[in-house]
Amino acid sequence: MDRGASMALKTDHYELTMVASALQSGIAERRSVFEAFARRLPAGRAYGVVAGVDRIIDAIERFRFDEATVDHLTAAGVVTDPDVVEWLRSYRFSGDVTGYPDGELFFPYSPVLTVEGGFAECVVLETVVLSILNYDCAVASAAARVRDVAHRRLLIEGGSRRADPDAAVAAARAAHIGGFDTTSNLEAGRRYGIPTGGTTAHAFVLAHADEHTAFRAQRDALGTGSTYLVDTFEVLEGIRRAVQVVGRDIGAVRIDSGNLLAASIRARALLDSLGAENCRIVASGDLDEFRVAELEDAAAPIDAYLMGTSLVTGSGHPTASVVYKLVAITDGDGAPLRAVGKLSPGKTTVGGRKQVHRTVDADGYWRAEVLSPAGMAGPAGSHDPQVLLMAGGERAWQDDPAAARLRCAERRQGLRPEDRVPHPRRSPAVPTEWVGMEAPAATESSNGEGRQSTSAQGARHAGGEDEMQKALIIVDVQNDFCEGGSLAVEGGHAVASSITDLVGLDRAGGRYDYVVASKDWHIDPGEHYAAAGTNPDFVTSWPVHCAAGTQGAAFSPNLQVALDEVFLKGQYGNGYSSFEGVSGSSEDVGLRDWLSERGVKAVDVVGIATDYCVRATALDATAAGFETSVLVGHCAGVTSDTSEAALEEMASAGVTIVD
């Protein structure tokens, strides 16, 4: 996209019909205030990252209806009134814009952007503001989640082939703000100064007679320090050939397929044995924050991650769900602003211009996002995320991606560690408090799981000492146990959806104080896997499934639940009961101790499979003294006969069976 091109036609038709109607009714020049905000965060997200604001300033400055544009609009019959035509020809935004700069965090109802000016000149900007803000914030938020779990690993953005060319440039910028180090996109490098990089693809290797020849050609052209793609045929053989051709000073090898955990472990051992101890390992291939977290938790010897598709599509949430709403307007010249708000169920708008003060708790972490009417003093020591972006239609804020990236990193330091994981403890991490204005209904400001984002949120863990604490245990709702997996159970993905609905409905009502899940996480499970070349008996031996760090071990994408903890089991043998697992964040803590430390007395068990791991988990739970129920409607079994037998066994042991 030409940065000097007008944005005027990259808008919705109804923006111009509103302008025409406003001119006719006499409200076009009335002073108005619009706010851009998200009513809720995507399910399972603890925070959002602002990106695209600097691009919006550029877009507003370039928002012009030149003669060619006006001629098109009149010829197409979009505008016909001479007064509207003249208004378009003379359009220049003359108002003010305040908001959160790129890299700032946002939470439900945070006024990310506030646009003030005449009604018509503000309303016509709606589409361009939202199209930029929704996409850029989605990518930056996904990028920050990857950075949170990747620690200090090098992160490479490589999603240009998975997005529109213009969107790819924006995605590279947003990903850099969120914490990615480099990009493959050359235009992003030119325009924004983001470091770029890249070496070769599989096509380059296949174009040569063999890997030796390909690696030699790459070495001669790019030097020994470049990254060599070694999985075109077989990873270990590729590494041997690369080191043989390039030498011990080889810069890096990239693995783009297969079991990245196992492959990286074997690759590291081989590289070290060949004397290439300083060679880095780059992993790629349909990665997202969940797979990166799994690889990091398993101590995979990976030095860098290259991500594309998931990143540039917001990792399951391609929009930030930001809306642009009128919150105040005058009734005429010289009249004060009057708060206005939408009352539609599920789409409430809180009227009045808002200012924000983000408060800090005694530990130095963000405590609350306090929204109050403009002009009201904030609490001492609070952070004000709003800045003046445009004044009188002119840019008033200077920024660049590097500064925004640093800002994002600094702001995320204010989040508690347990809220910077793929399954955060709370969602959102920072509740929204309303001071001096009426808050929206609780369900309006929850995320997709029904969690509160108002000041009422902390109540879930705030029961008295005599109040019985209850937990939900989600057993093994993983891809390999769902349709399409290596050990699939019919109805697995549907169960994942039903559990999401269960938790979403119940979190709002406080039914569960804690929600945890278990995972099969096989690293070297021995005879639990059928020996190579033999058939599994499906009693004591099984097909390869849920190998640590693979997509098969990931949760079903239909399971969109913020978890308090994940317990990993079966690393080096069989492991059926969730109580055999250990905490993913502290390997010394098992499920029984974790629940007991939190005063949990009762548990509901759901998941896959009724006749195996759900059965084992429920029996262990009741044996450990927990009041145990199995919610049959949120479980899937291998067969109806074995599931029925398992339910009878559980009932005989004292487990309550809830149909």
C-alpha positions as CSV (number, residue, x, y, z in Angstrom):
1,M,0.0,0.0,0.0
2,D,1.2,3.5,-0.9
3,R,1.6,5.3,2.5
4,G,0.6,8.5,0.7
5,A,-2.6,7.1,-0.7
6,S,-6.0,8.3,0.6
7,M,-7.9,6.0,3.0
8,A,-11.3,7.6,2.1
9,L,-12.7,4.7,0.1
10,K,-11.4,2.0,2.5
11,T,-14.6,2.5,4.5
12,D,-18.1,1.3,4.7
13,H,-20.9,2.7,2.6
14,Y,-23.0,3.6,5.6
15,E,-20.4,6.0,6.9
16,L,-21.3,8.3,4.0
17,T,-25.0,7.8,4.3
18,M,-24.7,8.9,7.9
19,V,-22.7,12.0,6.9
20,A,-25.4,12.8,4.4
21,S,-28.2,12.3,6.9
22,A,-26.3,14.3,9.6
23,L,-25.9,17.3,7.2
24,Q,-29.6,17.2,6.4
25,S,-30.7,16.9,10.1
26,G,-28.3,19.6,11.3
27,I,-26.2,17.5,13.7
28,A,-23.1,17.2,11.5
29,E,-21.1,19.9,13.3
30,R,-22.2,19.1,16.8
31,R,-19.3,18.5,19.1
32,S,-19.1,14.7,19.8
33,V,-17.0,12.1,21.5
34,F,-16.4,8.6,20.2
35,E,-14.6,5.9,22.0
36,A,-13.0,2.7,20.7
37,F,-13.0,-0.2,23.2
38,A,-13.5,-3.9,23.6
39,R,-16.3,-5.0,25.8
40,R,-14.5,-8.2,26.7
41,L,-11.2,-10.0,26.0
42,P,-11.1,-13.2,23.9
43,A,-11.7,-16.4,25.9
44,G,-8.7,-17.4,28.0
45,R,-6.9,-14.1,27.4
46,A,-5.6,-12.2,30.4
47,Y,-4.8,-8.9,28.6
48,G,-4.7,-7.3,25.2
49,V,-1.8,-5.3,23.6
50,V,-2.5,-2.1,21.8
51,A,-1.1,-1.8,18.3
52,G,-2.0,0.2,15.2
53,V,-2.4,3.6,16.9
54,D,0.5,5.2,15.1
55,R,-0.9,3.8,11.8
56,I,-4.3,5.3,12.6
57,I,-2.8,8.7,13.1
58,D,-1.2,8.4,9.6
59,A,-4.5,7.2,8.2
60,I,-6.5,10.1,9.6
61,E,-4.0,12.6,8.3
62,R,-4.4,11.0,4.8
63,F,-8.2,10.7,5.0
64,R,-9.1,12.9,2.0
65,F,-11.7,12.8,-0.8
66,D,-9.8,13.9,-3.8
67,E,-11.5,14.7,-7.1
68,A,-11.2,11.2,-8.5
69,T,-12.7,9.8,-5.4
70,V,-15.6,12.2,-5.4
71,D,-16.2,11.6,-9.1
72,H,-16.4,7.9,-8.4
73,L,-18.8,8.3,-5.5
74,T,-21.1,10.6,-7.5
75,A,-21.0,8.4,-10.6
76,A,-21.8,5.3,-8.5
77,G,-24.7,7.2,-6.9
78,V,-23.3,6.8,-3.4
79,V,-23.6,10.6,-2.9
80,T,-25.9,12.9,-4.9
81,D,-26.6,15.9,-2.7
82,P,-24.4,18.9,-3.7
83,D,-23.9,19.8,-0.1
84,V,-22.5,16.3,0.7
85,V,-20.3,16.5,-2.4
86,E,-18.8,19.8,-1.2
87,W,-18.4,18.5,2.4
88,L,-16.4,15.5,1.0
89,R,-14.2,17.7,-1.1
90,S,-13.3,19.9,1.8
91,Y,-13.0,17.2,4.4
92,R,-10.0,17.5,6.8
93,F,-10.2,16.1,10.3
94,S,-9.9,19.0,12.7
95,G,-10.6,17.3,16.0
96,D,-8.5,15.8,18.8
97,V,-7.6,12.2,19.5
98,T,-6.4,10.8,22.8
99,G,-5.7,7.2,23.6
100,Y,-3.4,4.4,24.5
101,P,-0.1,4.4,22.6
102,D,1.2,1.3,20.8
103,G,2.5,-1.3,23.3
104,E,0.2,-0.3,26.1
105,L,-2.1,-3.0,27.6
106,F,-5.8,-2.9,27.5
107,F,-8.7,-4.6,29.4
108,P,-12.5,-4.7,29.0
109,Y,-13.9,-1.2,28.4
110,S,-10.4,0.4,28.3
111,P,-11.0,3.5,26.0
112,V,-8.1,2.6,23.7
113,L,-9.0,5.6,21.4
114,T,-11.1,8.7,22.1
115,V,-12.0,10.8,19.1
116,E,-13.5,14.3,19.6
117,G,-14.8,16.7,17.0
118,G,-17.8,17.4,14.9
119,F,-20.2,14.4,14.6
120,A,-19.8,13.9,10.9
121,E,-16.0,14.3,10.8
122,C,-15.7,11.7,13.6
123,V,-18.3,9.2,12.5
124,V,-16.8,8.9,9.0
125,L,-13.5,7.5,10.6
126,E,-15.2,4.5,12.2
127,T,-14.3,1.9,9.7
128,V,-10.7,2.9,9.2
129,V,-10.1,3.1,12.9
130,L,-11.6,-0.3,13.6
131,S,-10.0,-2.1,10.6
132,I,-6.5,-1.1,11.8
133,L,-7.1,-1.4,15.5
134,N,-8.8,-4.8,15.5
135,Y,-6.2,-6.5,13.3
136,D,-3.1,-5.0,14.8
137,C,-4.2,-5.5,18.4
138,A,-5.0,-9.1,17.6
139,V,-1.6,-9.8,16.2
140,A,0.3,-7.9,18.9
141,S,-1.7,-9.7,21.7
142,A,-0.8,-13.1,20.2
143,A,2.8,-12.1,19.8
144,A,3.1,-11.0,23.5
145,R,1.7,-14.3,24.6
146,V,4.4,-16.1,22.7
147,R,7.0,-13.8,24.2
148,D,5.7,-14.5,27.7
149,V,6.3,-18.2,27.3
150,A,9.4,-18.2,25.1
151,H,11.4,-16.3,27.7
152,R,14.7,-15.0,26.0
153,R,14.5,-17.2,22.9
154,L,14.8,-15.5,19.6
155,L,11.4,-15.0,18.0
156,I,11.1,-14.7,14.2
157,E,7.9,-13.5,12.5
158,G,7.4,-15.2,9.1
159,G,3.7,-14.9,8.3
160,S,3.8,-12.9,5.1
161,R,2.6,-15.8,2.9
162,R,-0.4,-16.3,5.2
163,A,-1.8,-12.7,4.9
164,D,-2.7,-10.1,2.4
165,P,0.4,-8.2,1.3
166,D,-0.6,-5.0,3.2
167,A,-1.7,-6.9,6.2
168,A,1.6,-8.8,6.3
169,V,3.5,-5.5,6.8
170,A,1.1,-4.5,9.5
171,A,1.4,-7.9,11.1
172,A,5.2,-7.7,11.2
173,R,5.0,-4.3,12.9
174,A,2.4,-5.5,15.5
175,A,4.4,-8.7,16.2
176,H,7.5,-6.7,16.8
177,I,5.6,-4.5,19.3
178,G,4.4,-7.7,21.0
179,G,7.9,-9.0,21.5
180,F,9.1,-10.7,18.3
181,D,12.7,-9.9,17.4
182,T,12.9,-10.1,13.6
183,T,10.7,-10.4,10.5
184,S,10.9,-12.0,7.1
185,N,9.0,-9.1,5.6
186,L,11.4,-6.7,3.7
187,E,8.9,-3.9,3.5
188,A,8.4,-3.9,7.2
189,G,12.1,-3.6,7.5
190,R,12.3,-0.7,5.2
191,R,9.3,1.1,6.6
192,Y,9.7,0.5,10.3
193,G,13.3,-0.4,10.8
194,I,12.6,-4.0,12.0
195,P,15.5,-6.4,11.6
196,T,14.9,-8.8,8.7
197,G,16.3,-12.2,8.0
198,G,15.9,-15.4,6.0
199,T,17.9,-18.1,4.3
200,T,16.5,-20.9,2.2
201,A,13.4,-23.1,1.8
202,H,12.9,-26.7,1.0
203,A,12.6,-25.8,-2.7
204,F,16.2,-24.7,-2.7
205,V,17.4,-28.0,-1.3
206,L,15.2,-30.0,-3.8
207,A,16.5,-27.9,-6.7
208,H,20.0,-29.4,-6.2
209,A,21.2,-32.9,-6.8
210,D,21.5,-33.6,-3.1
211,E,21.7,-32.0,0.3
212,H,25.5,-31.8,0.1
213,T,25.3,-29.7,-3.1
214,A,22.6,-27.5,-1.7
215,F,24.4,-26.8,1.6
216,R,27.6,-26.1,-0.3
217,A,25.9,-23.6,-2.5
218,Q,24.3,-21.9,0.5
219,R,27.6,-21.8,2.3
220,D,29.4,-20.2,-0.6
221,A,26.7,-17.6,-1.1
222,L,25.7,-16.8,2.5
223,G,28.6,-18.0,4.7
224,T,28.9,-20.5,7.5
225,G,26.9,-18.4,9.9
226,S,23.5,-18.7,8.1
227,T,20.7,-21.1,9.0
228,Y,20.5,-24.5,7.2
229,L,17.2,-26.3,6.7
230,V,17.9,-29.9,7.6
231,D,14.5,-31.7,7.5
232,T,13.9,-31.9,3.8
233,F,14.7,-35.7,4.0
234,E,15.8,-36.9,7.5
235,V,16.8,-34.5,10.2
236,L,19.8,-36.3,11.7
237,E,21.3,-37.1,8.3
238,G,20.7,-33.5,7.2
239,I,22.6,-32.3,10.3
240,R,25.5,-34.6,9.6
241,R,25.7,-33.4,6.0
242,A,25.4,-29.7,7.0
243,V,28.2,-30.0,9.5
244,Q,30.3,-32.0,7.1
245,V,29.9,-29.3,4.4
246,V,29.8,-26.1,6.5
247,G,32.1,-27.1,9.4
248,R,31.8,-26.8,13.2
249,D,31.2,-23.0,12.8
250,I,27.8,-23.6,11.3
251,G,25.4,-20.9,12.5
252,A,22.1,-22.7,12.9
253,V,19.9,-25.5,11.7
254,R,16.2,-25.3,11.2
255,I,13.7,-28.1,11.9
256,D,10.3,-27.5,10.3
257,S,8.3,-30.7,10.9
258,G,7.8,-33.7,13.0
259,N,8.0,-34.0,16.8
260,L,10.0,-30.9,17.6
261,L,10.8,-31.9,21.1
262,A,12.3,-35.3,20.2
263,A,13.9,-33.9,17.1
264,S,15.5,-31.0,18.9
265,I,16.9,-33.2,21.7
266,R,18.4,-35.6,19.2
267,A,19.7,-32.7,17.1
268,R,21.4,-31.0,20.0
269,A,23.1,-34.3,21.0
270,L,24.3,-34.9,17.5
271,L,25.5,-31.3,17.0
272,D,27.5,-31.4,20.2
273,S,29.0,-34.8,19.3
274,L,30.1,-33.3,15.9
275,G,31.8,-30.4,17.6
276,A,29.2,-27.8,16.6
277,E,28.3,-26.9,20.2
278,N,27.6,-23.3,19.2
279,C,25.2,-24.1,16.4
280,R,21.7,-22.8,17.2
281,I,18.5,-24.8,16.6
282,V,15.5,-23.0,15.0
283,A,12.1,-24.6,15.2
284,S,9.2,-23.8,12.9
285,G,6.0,-25.5,11.7
286,D,2.5,-24.4,12.8
287,L,3.7,-23.1,16.1
288,D,1.5,-21.1,18.5
289,E,1.9,-20.0,22.2
290,F,0.6,-23.3,23.5
291,R,3.1,-25.4,21.6
292,V,6.0,-23.1,22.5
293,A,5.0,-23.3,26.1
294,E,4.9,-27.1,26.0
295,L,8.3,-27.2,24.3
296,E,9.8,-24.7,26.9
297,D,8.2,-26.6,29.8
298,A,9.8,-29.8,28.5
299,A,13.2,-28.0,28.3
300,A,13.5,-28.5,24.5
301,P,17.0,-27.3,23.4
302,I,15.6,-24.8,20.9
303,D,17.2,-21.4,20.5
304,A,14.7,-19.7,18.2
305,Y,11.1,-20.0,17.1
306,L,9.8,-19.1,13.6
307,M,6.1,-18.5,13.5
308,G,3.7,-17.5,10.8
309,T,0.0,-18.6,10.3
310,S,-1.1,-18.6,14.0
311,L,0.6,-15.3,14.6
312,V,-0.8,-13.3,11.7
313,T,-4.3,-14.6,12.4
314,G,-4.3,-13.7,16.1
315,S,-3.7,-17.3,17.3
316,G,-7.4,-18.2,17.2
317,H,-8.7,-14.7,17.7
318,P,-8.3,-12.8,14.4
319,T,-10.0,-9.6,15.8
320,A,-9.7,-7.8,19.1
321,S,-13.5,-7.2,19.0
322,V,-13.0,-3.4,19.4
323,V,-16.0,-1.2,18.7
324,Y,-16.3,2.5,18.0
325,K,-19.2,4.1,19.8
326,L,-20.6,7.6,20.4
327,V,-20.5,8.3,24.1
328,A,-21.2,12.1,24.3
329,I,-22.7,14.9,22.1
330,T,-23.8,18.5,22.5
331,D,-27.4,19.6,21.8
332,G,-26.2,22.7,20.0
333,D,-23.6,25.5,19.8
334,G,-22.2,26.3,23.3
335,A,-24.1,23.5,25.0
336,P,-22.2,21.1,27.2
337,L,-21.5,17.5,26.2
338,R,-24.3,15.1,27.1
339,A,-23.5,11.5,27.9
340,V,-25.2,9.0,25.6
341,G,-25.0,5.2,25.7
342,K,-26.4,2.1,24.0
343,L,-28.6,-0.1,26.2
344,S,-29.0,-3.2,24.0
345,P,-28.5,-6.4,26.0
346,G,-25.0,-7.8,25.4
347,K,-23.9,-4.5,23.7
348,T,-24.1,-1.9,26.4
349,T,-22.2,1.3,25.9
350,V,-21.3,3.4,29.1
351,G,-22.0,7.0,28.2
352,G,-19.6,9.9,28.9
353,R,-16.0,10.6,28.1
354,K,-13.7,8.5,30.3
355,Q,-10.3,8.9,31.8
356,V,-8.2,6.0,33.1
357,H,-6.0,5.4,36.1
358,R,-4.3,2.0,36.4
359,T,-3.6,1.3,40.0
360,V,-0.9,-0.8,41.6
361,D,-1.1,-3.3,44.5
362,A,1.3,-3.7,47.4
363,D,3.4,-6.2,45.4
364,G,3.9,-3.7,42.5
365,Y,1.5,-5.5,40.1
366,W,-1.4,-3.9,38.3
367,R,-4.5,-4.0,40.6
368,A,-7.3,-2.4,38.6
369,E,-8.2,-0.4,35.5
370,V,-10.1,2.5,37.1
371,L,-12.5,4.3,34.7
372,S,-14.0,7.6,35.8
373,P,-15.5,10.7,34.2
374,A,-13.0,13.0,32.5
375,G,-11.6,15.5,35.0
376,M,-11.8,13.4,38.1
377,A,-8.6,13.0,40.0
378,G,-7.0,9.5,40.1
379,P,-5.6,7.6,43.0
380,A,-2.1,8.5,44.1
381,G,0.7,6.6,42.4
382,S,-1.5,5.3,39.6
383,H,-0.5,5.0,35.9
384,D,-2.4,7.1,33.3
385,P,-2.2,5.2,30.0
386,Q,-3.9,7.9,27.9
387,V,-1.8,10.3,25.8
388,L,-2.7,13.1,23.4
389,L,-2.3,11.7,19.9
390,M,-3.7,14.4,17.7
391,A,-4.6,18.0,18.4
392,G,-6.6,20.1,16.0
393,G,-6.3,17.5,13.3
394,E,-2.4,17.4,13.5
395,R,-0.2,14.7,14.9
396,A,0.8,15.4,18.5
397,W,2.5,12.1,19.4
398,Q,5.7,10.7,18.0
399,D,6.4,7.0,18.3
400,D,8.1,4.1,16.6
401,P,7.9,0.3,16.9
402,A,11.1,0.0,19.0
403,A,9.7,2.4,21.6
404,A,6.3,0.6,21.5
405,R,8.0,-2.8,21.9
406,L,9.9,-1.6,25.0
407,R,6.6,-0.1,26.4
408,C,4.8,-3.4,25.9
409,A,7.6,-5.3,27.7
410,E,7.5,-2.8,30.6
411,R,3.7,-2.9,31.0
412,R,3.6,-6.7,31.0
413,Q,6.0,-6.7,33.9
414,G,3.1,-5.3,35.9
415,L,1.1,-8.6,35.3
416,R,1.5,-11.4,37.8
417,P,3.5,-14.4,36.4
418,E,0.4,-16.7,36.7
419,D,-1.4,-14.3,34.3
420,R,1.3,-14.5,31.6
421,V,0.8,-18.1,30.6
422,P,-1.4,-19.6,27.9
423,H,-4.0,-20.6,30.5
424,P,-4.0,-17.6,32.8
425,R,-5.2,-17.8,36.4
426,R,-7.5,-14.9,35.8
427,S,-9.1,-13.5,32.7
428,P,-8.8,-10.6,32.6
429,A,-5.7,-10.2,34.7
430,V,-6.7,-6.6,35.7
431,P,-10.3,-6.0,36.6
432,T,-12.1,-2.9,35.4
433,E,-13.5,-0.6,38.2
434,W,-16.0,2.2,37.6
435,V,-15.8,5.3,39.7
436,G,-18.4,8.0,39.3
437,M,-20.2,6.1,36.5
438,E,-22.6,3.2,36.3
439,A,-20.8,0.0,35.4
440,P,-22.2,-2.3,32.7
441,A,-23.9,-5.5,33.7
442,A,-21.4,-8.2,34.8
443,T,-22.1,-10.4,31.7
444,E,-21.4,-7.4,29.5
445,S,-17.8,-7.2,30.6
446,S,-16.9,-10.9,30.9
447,N,-14.7,-12.7,28.5
448,G,-15.9,-15.7,26.5
449,E,-15.9,-17.8,29.7
450,G,-18.2,-15.5,31.7
451,R,-15.5,-14.3,34.2
452,Q,-16.0,-11.0,35.8
453,S,-13.9,-8.1,34.6
454,T,-15.4,-5.6,37.0
455,S,-14.2,-5.0,40.6
456,A,-16.4,-8.0,41.6
457,Q,-13.9,-10.4,40.0
458,G,-11.8,-11.2,43.1
459,A,-14.8,-12.8,44.8
460,R,-14.2,-16.3,43.3
461,H,-11.4,-17.1,45.7
462,A,-12.6,-14.9,48.5
463,G,-14.9,-17.3,50.4
464,G,-14.8,-17.6,54.1
465,E,-12.8,-20.4,55.8
466,D,-15.9,-22.5,56.4
467,E,-17.0,-22.3,52.8
468,M,-16.3,-25.6,51.0
469,Q,-13.9,-25.0,48.0
470,K,-14.8,-26.9,44.8
471,A,-12.7,-27.7,41.8
472,L,-13.4,-29.0,38.3
473,I,-10.9,-31.5,37.0
474,I,-10.8,-31.7,33.2
475,V,-9.2,-35.0,32.1
476,D,-7.1,-35.3,28.9
477,V,-9.2,-33.3,26.5
478,Q,-6.3,-33.5,23.9
479,N,-6.2,-33.6,20.2
480,D,-5.0,-37.2,20.0
481,F,-8.1,-38.3,22.0
482,C,-10.5,-36.4,19.8
483,E,-11.6,-37.0,16.2
484,G,-8.6,-37.0,13.9
485,G,-6.2,-38.1,16.6
486,S,-4.2,-41.2,16.9
487,L,-6.3,-42.6,19.7
488,A,-9.6,-40.8,18.9
489,V,-12.7,-41.2,21.0
490,E,-16.0,-40.3,19.2
491,G,-17.4,-37.1,20.5
492,G,-14.1,-35.8,21.9
493,H,-14.3,-32.3,20.3
494,A,-17.9,-32.0,21.3
495,V,-17.0,-32.7,24.9
496,A,-14.4,-30.0,24.7
497,S,-17.1,-27.6,23.6
498,S,-19.5,-28.7,26.3
499,I,-16.9,-28.2,29.0
500,T,-16.2,-24.7,27.6
501,D,-19.9,-24.0,27.9
502,L,-20.0,-25.5,31.4
503,V,-17.1,-23.4,32.7
504,G,-18.3,-20.3,30.9
505,L,-21.7,-20.5,32.5
506,D,-20.5,-21.5,35.9
507,R,-17.6,-19.1,36.3
508,A,-20.1,-16.2,36.3
509,G,-22.0,-17.9,39.2
510,G,-19.0,-19.0,41.1
511,R,-19.7,-22.8,41.0
512,Y,-16.0,-23.7,40.8
513,D,-13.3,-22.1,42.9
514,Y,-10.6,-23.7,40.8
515,V,-10.5,-25.3,37.3
516,V,-7.6,-27.6,36.5
517,A,-6.8,-30.0,33.7
518,S,-4.5,-33.0,33.1
519,K,-2.6,-34.0,30.0
520,D,-1.0,-37.2,28.8
521,W,2.6,-36.0,28.2
522,H,4.6,-38.9,27.0
523,I,8.4,-38.4,26.6
524,D,9.6,-42.0,26.9
525,P,6.7,-44.1,28.1
526,G,8.3,-47.4,27.5
527,E,5.9,-50.3,27.0
528,H,2.9,-48.0,27.2
529,Y,3.5,-47.6,23.4
530,A,3.3,-50.7,21.3
531,A,6.7,-51.8,20.2
532,A,7.7,-50.8,16.7
533,G,6.3,-53.2,14.1
534,T,3.7,-54.7,16.5
535,N,0.1,-54.0,16.9
536,P,-1.2,-52.5,20.2
537,D,-3.5,-54.6,22.3
538,F,-5.4,-51.5,23.6
539,V,-5.2,-52.9,27.1
540,T,-1.6,-52.4,28.2
541,S,-0.1,-51.1,25.0
542,W,-1.3,-48.3,22.7
543,P,-0.5,-46.5,19.5
544,V,1.9,-43.5,19.8
545,H,-0.2,-40.7,21.2
546,C,0.2,-37.4,23.1
547,A,4.0,-37.2,22.6
548,A,5.3,-34.3,24.6
549,G,5.5,-31.1,22.6
550,T,3.4,-32.4,19.6
551,Q,0.1,-31.0,18.3
552,G,-1.5,-34.3,19.4
553,A,-0.7,-33.5,23.0
554,A,-2.3,-30.0,22.8
555,F,-5.7,-29.4,24.1
556,S,-8.6,-29.6,21.7
557,P,-9.1,-26.1,20.1
558,N,-12.7,-26.4,21.3
559,L,-11.5,-26.2,24.9
560,Q,-11.4,-22.5,25.5
561,V,-11.1,-22.4,29.3
562,A,-8.7,-20.4,31.6
563,L,-7.1,-23.0,33.8
564,D,-5.6,-22.5,37.3
565,E,-3.1,-25.3,36.6
566,V,-2.3,-28.1,34.2
567,F,-1.0,-31.5,35.5
568,L,1.3,-33.6,33.2
569,K,1.3,-37.4,33.5
570,G,2.8,-40.4,31.8
571,Q,6.1,-38.9,31.0
572,Y,8.0,-42.1,31.4
573,G,5.3,-44.8,31.6
574,N,1.6,-45.2,31.7
575,G,-0.4,-42.7,33.5
576,Y,-4.2,-42.9,33.6
577,S,-5.3,-40.9,36.6
578,S,-4.9,-37.1,36.8
579,F,-3.6,-37.7,40.3
580,E,-0.5,-39.3,38.9
581,G,0.4,-36.0,37.2
582,V,2.6,-33.2,38.4
583,S,2.1,-29.5,38.1
584,G,3.3,-28.0,34.8
585,S,4.7,-25.0,36.7
586,S,6.2,-27.0,39.7
587,E,7.2,-30.6,39.2
588,D,7.2,-31.3,42.9
589,V,3.5,-30.7,43.3
590,G,0.9,-33.4,42.5
591,L,-2.9,-32.8,42.0
592,R,-3.9,-34.1,45.5
593,D,-1.5,-31.8,47.3
594,W,-2.3,-28.8,45.0
595,L,-6.1,-29.2,45.8
596,S,-5.5,-29.8,49.5
597,E,-3.3,-26.7,49.9
598,R,-6.2,-24.6,48.5
599,G,-8.8,-26.1,50.8
600,V,-10.7,-28.0,48.1
601,K,-13.1,-30.5,49.5
602,A,-15.2,-31.4,46.5
603,V,-14.4,-32.1,42.8
604,D,-16.3,-32.6,39.6
605,V,-14.6,-34.8,37.0
606,V,-15.1,-34.4,33.2
607,G,-13.2,-35.3,30.1
608,I,-11.9,-38.3,28.1
609,A,-12.2,-41.2,28.3
610,T,-15.0,-42.2,30.7
611,D,-13.8,-45.8,30.8
612,Y,-10.1,-45.1,31.3
613,C,-8.6,-41.8,32.5
614,V,-11.9,-40.3,33.8
615,R,-12.5,-43.6,35.7
616,A,-9.0,-43.7,37.2
617,T,-9.2,-40.0,38.2
618,A,-12.5,-40.2,39.9
619,L,-11.6,-43.4,41.8
620,D,-8.3,-41.7,43.0
621,A,-10.2,-38.6,44.0
622,T,-12.7,-40.3,46.2
623,A,-10.0,-42.5,47.7
624,A,-8.1,-39.3,48.6
625,G,-11.2,-38.1,50.5
626,F,-12.6,-35.6,48.0
627,E,-16.4,-35.5,47.6
628,T,-16.4,-36.6,43.9
629,S,-18.9,-36.4,41.1
630,V,-18.6,-37.4,37.5
631,L,-20.6,-35.3,35.0
632,V,-21.5,-37.9,32.4
633,G,-22.8,-35.3,29.9
634,H,-19.3,-33.8,29.7
635,C,-17.4,-37.0,29.2
636,A,-16.8,-39.3,26.2
637,G,-16.0,-43.0,26.4
638,V,-14.4,-45.5,24.1
639,T,-17.4,-47.9,24.1
640,S,-20.8,-47.7,25.7
641,D,-20.4,-51.1,27.4
642,T,-17.0,-50.3,29.0
643,S,-18.2,-46.8,29.9
644,E,-21.3,-48.2,31.6
645,A,-19.2,-50.7,33.6
646,A,-16.8,-47.9,34.6
647,L,-19.7,-45.8,35.8
648,E,-21.0,-48.7,37.9
649,E,-17.6,-49.2,39.4
650,M,-17.2,-45.6,40.3
651,A,-20.7,-45.4,41.9
652,S,-19.8,-48.5,44.0
653,A,-16.7,-46.7,45.2
654,G,-18.8,-43.7,46.4
655,V,-18.5,-41.4,43.3
656,T,-21.7,-39.5,42.5
657,I,-22.7,-40.0,38.9
658,V,-24.5,-37.0,37.4
659,D,-26.2,-37.7,34.1
